[in-house]
């Protein structure tokens, strides 16, 4: 699901604020709930800073590699391999529809239908419309029931709607989740005519899932929600609740008609389904080809931020590495230096920070 990055900024400010109160050069800060750090495997995804004037990133990568991690760099504004969302079956031949931002730059995807894993290729993608078309690889297509589209442009305020998807699957599991709500507006963010606003609760992982009318017919594709922390900051205290958006069904049908005319002619229209039937055709989607083992093991994300300056020698005013869980995005801990130390230098700060990281991971993994 697309959201703003304000939550990361808030976490960083919290971490820095605590670090600044420390007498030592480097320190570790855990989240307020003191969440236990799992025994993570060797997969580590590193998000570098937007700018790296001191060319620190290669050093950080080497430090992690000496700890036994396999490091992959992630762009701050793009999902990495394994980004998780929802999709739904639209043809008996194995075509699946989801959001473009769910699959990112990948050309393949891994899908789960009724808990069974399949590999798929991304056969079409429109970033502007935020839609992507997947097809399960030939030879492995199971018996599938395509969902039905509503082929008109009627979207009524107050109309009952529902979603089925895989929100927060790392925490909630691989079973599909059903929520109900209503259409709040026939336009979307900033009165976007290509979207509708709805109130059914959604979470990260719902993106790309179907939005149904009362008869179980698809009238849109779940695409995004307002970020609560960003809105809280922008409005001076208002916390949004259940302000979510979906791509309108007529926009979706226009996309499918342009992407594959034969597929469009095979689509099902105006056929009602029960909730039990719907969940059989809603699928979990992960970008890229990921194995069963990869999905099960916990993975770390580390984000690097620093501010450097030159005095008698180069020093850091700020140096922080924050750690998150790959799937749940939970903040785990931060290590680094939160204020200038005139007796220190860049090499020492990096060395001391990684000593703190080693100590923290070793202590947690022996509990």
C-alpha positions as CSV (number, residue, x, y, z in Angstrom):
1,X,0.0,0.0,0.0
2,X,1.3,3.4,-0.9
3,X,1.9,5.7,2.1
4,X,4.1,8.6,2.9
5,X,7.5,8.1,4.7
6,X,6.6,10.4,7.7
7,X,6.6,7.4,10.1
8,X,10.3,6.8,9.3
9,X,11.1,10.4,10.0
10,X,9.2,10.3,13.3
11,X,11.1,7.2,14.4
12,X,14.4,8.8,13.5
13,X,13.6,12.0,15.5
14,X,12.6,9.9,18.5
15,X,15.9,7.9,18.2
16,X,18.0,11.0,17.7
17,X,16.4,12.7,20.7
18,X,17.3,9.9,23.0
19,X,20.8,9.6,21.5
20,X,21.5,13.3,22.1
21,X,21.0,12.8,25.8
22,X,23.7,10.3,26.0
23,X,27.2,11.1,27.3
24,X,29.0,8.5,25.2
25,X,29.7,8.9,21.5
26,X,27.5,6.0,20.3
27,X,24.5,4.4,21.9
28,X,21.7,1.9,21.2
29,X,18.0,2.9,21.3
30,X,15.3,0.3,21.3
31,X,11.6,1.0,20.5
32,X,9.4,2.1,23.4
33,X,7.8,-1.3,23.7
34,X,11.2,-2.9,24.0
35,X,10.2,-5.4,21.3
36,X,12.4,-8.5,21.3
37,X,14.8,-8.8,18.3
38,X,14.3,-12.1,16.6
39,X,17.1,-14.4,15.6
40,X,17.4,-13.0,12.1
41,X,19.0,-14.8,9.2
42,X,21.8,-13.6,7.0
43,X,19.5,-11.5,4.7
44,X,19.8,-7.8,5.3
45,X,18.3,-5.0,3.1
46,X,20.2,-1.7,3.4
47,X,18.5,1.6,2.6
48,X,21.2,4.1,1.9
49,X,20.9,7.9,2.5
50,X,19.6,10.1,-0.4
51,X,23.1,11.6,-0.6
52,X,26.4,10.0,0.4
53,X,29.0,12.8,0.2
54,X,31.6,10.9,2.4
55,X,31.1,7.6,0.4
56,X,30.2,5.8,3.6
57,X,27.8,3.2,2.1
58,X,30.6,0.8,0.8
59,X,32.2,0.8,4.3
60,X,28.8,0.0,5.9
61,X,28.2,-2.8,3.5
62,X,31.6,-4.3,4.3
63,X,31.0,-4.0,8.0
64,X,27.7,-5.9,7.7
65,X,29.3,-8.5,5.5
66,X,32.0,-9.2,8.2
67,X,29.1,-10.0,10.5
68,X,27.9,-12.6,8.0
69,X,25.1,-10.7,6.4
70,X,24.2,-10.9,2.7
71,X,23.5,-7.2,2.0
72,X,21.1,-6.0,-0.7
73,X,20.7,-2.3,-1.4
74,X,17.1,-0.9,-1.6
75,X,16.1,2.4,-3.1
76,X,14.2,4.5,-0.6
77,X,11.2,5.1,-2.9
78,X,10.9,1.6,-4.4
79,X,9.7,-1.7,-2.9
80,X,12.3,-4.4,-2.7
81,X,12.0,-8.0,-3.8
82,X,9.3,-9.7,-1.8
83,X,7.1,-6.6,-1.4
84,X,3.7,-8.0,-0.4
85,X,0.2,-7.1,-1.6
86,X,-3.0,-8.6,-2.9
87,X,-4.3,-9.5,-6.3
88,X,-7.3,-11.3,-7.8
89,X,-8.0,-13.8,-10.5
90,X,-9.6,-12.4,-13.7
91,X,-9.3,-15.3,-16.1
92,X,-9.4,-19.1,-15.9
93,X,-6.1,-19.1,-17.8
94,X,-4.3,-17.7,-14.8
95,X,-4.4,-13.9,-15.3
96,X,-4.2,-11.9,-12.0
97,X,-4.7,-8.2,-11.5
98,X,-2.9,-6.2,-8.8
99,X,-1.4,-2.7,-8.3
100,X,1.8,-1.7,-10.1
101,X,3.4,-0.4,-6.9
102,X,3.1,-3.9,-5.4
103,X,5.4,-5.5,-7.9
104,X,7.7,-2.4,-8.3
105,X,10.4,-2.9,-10.9
106,X,10.2,-6.7,-10.9
107,X,9.3,-8.7,-14.0
108,X,8.1,-11.7,-12.0
109,X,6.0,-12.4,-8.9
110,X,5.1,-15.2,-6.5
111,X,1.5,-15.7,-5.7
112,X,-0.4,-17.9,-3.3
113,X,-3.9,-19.2,-4.2
114,X,-5.7,-21.0,-1.4
115,X,-2.3,-21.3,0.3
116,X,-0.5,-22.9,-2.7
117,X,2.5,-21.2,-4.1
118,X,2.8,-20.4,-7.9
119,X,5.2,-18.4,-9.9
120,X,4.0,-15.7,-12.3
121,X,5.2,-13.3,-14.9
122,X,4.3,-9.6,-15.1
123,X,2.9,-9.3,-18.6
124,X,1.8,-5.7,-18.5
125,X,2.2,-2.7,-16.1
126,X,0.9,0.9,-16.1
127,X,2.6,3.0,-13.4
128,X,0.4,6.0,-14.1
129,X,-2.8,4.0,-13.5
130,X,-1.0,1.9,-10.8
131,X,-2.2,-1.4,-12.3
132,X,-0.3,-4.5,-13.3
133,X,-1.3,-7.7,-15.0
134,X,0.3,-11.1,-14.0
135,X,0.0,-14.5,-15.5
136,X,0.7,-17.8,-13.7
137,X,3.4,-19.6,-15.6
138,X,2.3,-22.2,-18.1
139,X,2.0,-25.7,-16.9
140,X,1.1,-24.8,-13.3
141,X,-2.3,-23.1,-13.7
142,X,-4.8,-24.5,-11.2
143,X,-8.6,-24.6,-11.6
144,X,-9.5,-21.0,-11.2
145,X,-12.7,-19.0,-10.8
146,X,-12.4,-15.5,-12.3
147,X,-14.1,-12.7,-10.4
148,X,-16.8,-10.6,-12.0
149,X,-16.6,-6.9,-12.9
150,X,-19.4,-4.4,-12.8
151,X,-19.6,-2.8,-16.3
152,X,-21.1,0.5,-15.5
153,X,-19.9,3.8,-13.9
154,X,-22.4,3.9,-11.0
155,X,-20.7,4.7,-7.7
156,X,-23.1,5.9,-5.1
157,X,-22.1,7.7,-1.9
158,X,-23.1,5.4,1.0
159,X,-23.1,2.3,-1.1
160,X,-22.0,-0.8,0.8
161,X,-18.6,-2.2,-0.2
162,X,-16.2,-4.8,1.1
163,X,-12.6,-6.0,0.6
164,X,-10.8,-9.3,0.8
165,X,-7.1,-9.3,1.0
166,X,-3.9,-10.2,2.9
167,X,-3.1,-7.3,5.2
168,X,-0.1,-7.5,7.5
169,X,0.3,-11.2,6.5
170,X,3.5,-11.5,8.5
171,X,1.6,-10.8,11.6
172,X,-1.9,-12.1,10.8
173,X,-1.0,-15.1,8.7
174,X,-1.7,-16.3,5.1
175,X,-5.5,-16.4,5.5
176,X,-7.6,-13.9,3.5
177,X,-9.2,-11.1,5.6
178,X,-12.7,-9.6,4.9
179,X,-13.8,-6.1,5.9
180,X,-16.9,-4.0,5.2
181,X,-17.6,-0.3,4.8
182,X,-19.2,2.1,2.4
183,X,-18.3,4.6,-0.4
184,X,-17.4,7.9,1.2
185,X,-16.9,9.9,-2.0
186,X,-17.1,9.2,-5.7
187,X,-13.7,11.0,-6.2
188,X,-10.4,10.3,-4.6
189,X,-7.4,12.1,-3.3
190,X,-7.6,15.8,-4.2
191,X,-10.8,15.0,-6.0
192,X,-9.1,12.5,-8.4
193,X,-12.0,11.4,-10.7
194,X,-10.2,8.0,-11.3
195,X,-10.6,7.0,-7.7
196,X,-13.3,6.4,-5.1
197,X,-12.9,6.9,-1.4
198,X,-14.2,4.2,0.9
199,X,-14.3,3.4,4.6
200,X,-13.6,-0.4,4.8
201,X,-10.5,-0.9,7.0
202,X,-7.3,-1.7,5.1
203,X,-3.7,-2.2,6.1
204,X,-0.3,-2.7,4.4
205,X,-0.8,-5.7,2.2
206,X,-4.3,-4.9,1.0
207,X,-3.0,-3.0,-2.1
208,X,-4.1,-4.6,-5.4
209,X,-7.1,-6.4,-3.8
210,X,-10.6,-6.1,-5.1
211,X,-13.3,-3.7,-3.8
212,X,-16.7,-5.4,-4.0
213,X,-20.2,-4.1,-4.1
214,X,-23.0,-5.8,-2.0
215,X,-23.3,-8.6,-4.6
216,X,-19.6,-9.5,-4.6
217,X,-19.0,-7.8,-8.0
218,X,-15.7,-5.9,-8.4
219,X,-16.1,-2.2,-8.7
220,X,-12.5,-1.1,-8.0
221,X,-9.0,-2.0,-7.0
222,X,-7.7,-1.1,-3.5
223,X,-4.7,1.3,-4.1
224,X,-3.8,3.5,-1.1
225,X,-4.6,5.0,2.2
226,X,-3.8,8.3,4.0
227,X,-0.7,8.1,6.2
228,X,-1.9,8.9,9.8
229,X,1.4,10.4,11.0
230,X,1.8,12.6,7.9
231,X,-1.8,13.8,8.2
232,X,-1.4,14.4,11.9
233,X,1.6,16.6,11.2
234,X,0.0,18.4,8.3
235,X,-3.2,19.2,10.1
236,X,-1.8,20.0,13.5
237,X,-3.5,17.2,15.3
238,X,-6.2,15.5,13.2
239,X,-5.8,11.8,13.0
240,X,-7.5,10.2,9.9
241,X,-9.6,7.1,10.3
242,X,-10.5,4.7,7.4
243,X,-9.8,7.2,4.6
244,X,-8.9,4.8,1.8
245,X,-8.9,4.9,-1.9
246,X,-9.6,2.5,-4.8
247,X,-9.0,2.7,-8.6
248,X,-12.5,2.9,-10.2
249,X,-13.7,-0.1,-12.1
250,X,-14.1,1.7,-15.4
251,X,-10.5,2.8,-15.2
252,X,-9.5,-0.8,-14.6
253,X,-11.5,-2.1,-17.5
254,X,-10.0,0.6,-19.8
255,X,-6.5,-0.6,-18.7
256,X,-7.4,-4.3,-19.4
257,X,-8.8,-3.5,-22.8
258,X,-5.6,-1.7,-23.8
259,X,-3.4,-4.4,-22.3
260,X,-4.9,-7.5,-23.8
261,X,-8.0,-7.4,-26.1
262,X,-8.5,-11.1,-26.0
263,X,-8.4,-11.2,-22.2
264,X,-10.9,-8.3,-22.1
265,X,-13.3,-10.2,-24.2
266,X,-13.1,-13.1,-21.8
267,X,-13.9,-11.1,-18.7
268,X,-16.9,-12.0,-16.5
269,X,-19.4,-9.2,-15.9
270,X,-22.2,-8.7,-13.3
271,X,-22.1,-12.2,-11.8
272,X,-22.8,-12.3,-8.1
273,X,-20.6,-14.3,-5.7
274,X,-20.8,-15.2,-2.0
275,X,-18.0,-14.2,0.4
276,X,-16.9,-17.9,0.6
277,X,-16.5,-17.9,-3.2
278,X,-14.7,-14.6,-3.3
279,X,-11.9,-15.6,-1.1
280,X,-11.0,-18.5,-3.3
281,X,-10.0,-16.1,-6.1
282,X,-8.2,-13.4,-4.1
283,X,-4.5,-14.1,-4.0
284,X,-1.4,-13.1,-2.0
285,X,1.2,-11.4,-4.2
286,X,4.9,-11.0,-3.6
287,X,7.2,-9.2,-6.1
288,X,9.9,-11.3,-7.6
289,X,10.4,-15.1,-7.3
290,X,10.7,-16.0,-3.6
291,X,11.1,-19.4,-2.1
292,X,9.1,-21.0,0.6
293,X,12.1,-20.8,2.9
294,X,12.7,-17.1,2.1
295,X,9.1,-16.3,3.0
296,X,9.3,-18.0,6.4
297,X,12.5,-16.6,7.7
298,X,12.7,-13.2,9.4
299,X,14.7,-10.5,7.6
300,X,16.2,-7.3,8.7
301,X,16.1,-3.9,7.0
302,X,18.7,-1.3,8.0
303,X,18.4,2.4,7.1
304,X,21.5,4.6,7.2
305,X,21.4,8.4,7.9
306,X,24.3,10.7,8.6
307,X,25.3,14.4,8.6
308,X,29.0,15.1,8.2
309,X,31.1,18.3,8.3
310,X,34.8,19.3,8.2
311,X,36.5,20.8,11.2
312,X,40.2,19.9,11.8
313,X,39.2,16.5,10.3
314,X,35.9,15.1,9.0
315,X,33.3,14.3,11.7
316,X,29.7,13.3,12.0
317,X,27.1,15.6,13.6
318,X,24.8,12.7,13.2
319,X,25.3,9.0,12.4
320,X,22.4,6.6,12.8
321,X,21.5,3.1,11.6
322,X,17.9,2.1,12.3
323,X,16.7,-1.5,12.1
324,X,13.3,-2.7,11.1
325,X,11.5,-6.0,10.4
326,X,11.2,-6.6,6.7
327,X,7.7,-7.8,6.7
328,X,6.0,-6.0,9.6
329,X,8.0,-2.8,9.2
330,X,8.3,-2.7,13.0
331,X,11.1,-0.5,14.3
332,X,13.5,-2.7,16.3
333,X,16.4,-0.5,17.4
334,X,18.8,2.3,16.4
335,X,22.5,2.5,16.9
336,X,24.8,5.5,16.3
337,X,25.9,8.9,17.4
338,X,23.3,11.6,17.9
339,X,25.5,14.6,18.5
340,X,29.0,15.9,17.5
341,X,31.9,14.6,19.5
342,X,35.1,16.7,19.0
343,X,37.2,13.8,20.3
344,X,35.9,11.4,17.7
345,X,36.2,10.9,13.9
346,X,34.3,9.1,11.2
347,X,36.1,5.8,11.4
348,X,35.7,5.6,15.2
349,X,32.0,6.4,15.0
350,X,31.4,3.7,12.5
351,X,33.6,1.2,14.4
352,X,31.8,2.0,17.7
353,X,28.4,1.8,16.1
354,X,29.0,-1.7,14.7
355,X,30.4,-2.7,18.1
356,X,27.0,-1.7,19.6
357,X,25.1,-3.5,16.8
358,X,27.1,-6.7,17.4
359,X,26.5,-6.5,21.1
360,X,22.8,-5.9,20.7
361,X,22.2,-8.7,18.2
362,X,24.3,-11.1,20.2
363,X,22.5,-10.3,23.5
364,X,19.1,-10.7,22.0
365,X,19.9,-13.9,20.2
366,X,21.2,-15.6,23.3
367,X,18.1,-14.9,25.4
